[in-house]
Amino acid sequence: MADDGGITAQRIRIGLTGLAFAFLLVLLGSVISRSRREAPGGATAAEANDAQPNEPLAELGVAPGGAEDAANASSSNGQ
């Protein structure tokens, strides 16, 4: 029973080592994932998203509201 303290300390040490290993593994995976998200030419994913239009439906003319809808409403009222 005198060795119980030594065994407990060893188990804690092994557990903390495993926890540190898991943390480093997740950190490494995050770094690799972020490096793959970069767009060609050094642009990051956030910069690539900013380059895309903010309202693609409005650019296609299918979004509700806008000048075309007002023109259609006024022409249909006149008939």
FENSULRA-V139722 format. One record per residue. N is the residue number from 1. RES is the residue in one letter. BURIAL is # if it has 16 or more other ideal C-beta (glycine too) atoms within 10 Angstrom, else .. D_CENTER is the distance of its C-alpha to the mean C-alpha in Angstrom with 1 decimal. Layout:
n=(N N)
res=(RES RES)
burial=(BURIAL BURIAL)
d_center=(D_CENTER D_CENTER)
//
This chain:
n=(1 2 3 4 5 6 7 8 9 10 11 12 13 14 15 16 17 18 19 20 21 22 23 24 25 26 27 28 29 30 31 32 33 34 35 36 37 38 39 40 41 42 43 44 45 46 47 48 49 50 51 52 53 54 55 56 57 58 59 60 61 62 63 64 65 66 67 68 69 70 71 72 73 74 75 76 77 78 79)
res=(M A D D G G I T A Q R I R I G L T G L A F A F L L V L L G S V I S R S R R E A P G G A T A A E A N D A Q P N E P L A E L G V A P G G A E D A A N A S S S N G Q)
burial=(. . . . . . . . . . . . . . . . . . . . . . . . . . . . . . . . . . . . . . . . . . . . . . . . . . . . . . . . . . . . . . . . . . . . . . . . . . . . . . .)
d_center=(52.2 52.2 49.4 46.9 45.6 45.0 43.3 41.0 40.1 39.4 37.1 35.2 34.9 33.7 31.1 29.8 29.8 27.7 25.2 25.0 24.6 21.7 19.9 20.6 19.4 15.9 15.8 17.0 14.5 11.6 13.6 14.2 10.7 9.9 13.3 12.8 9.9 12.5 14.4 18.2 20.2 18.1 15.7 12.1 9.2 9.3 13.0 13.0 11.3 14.0 16.6 16.1 18.3 17.3 19.7 20.3 22.7 24.8 25.1 26.4 28.8 27.8 26.2 28.7 30.6 31.6 34.8 35.4 35.4 37.9 40.1 40.1 41.0 43.9 45.2 45.2 47.0 49.7 50.6)
//
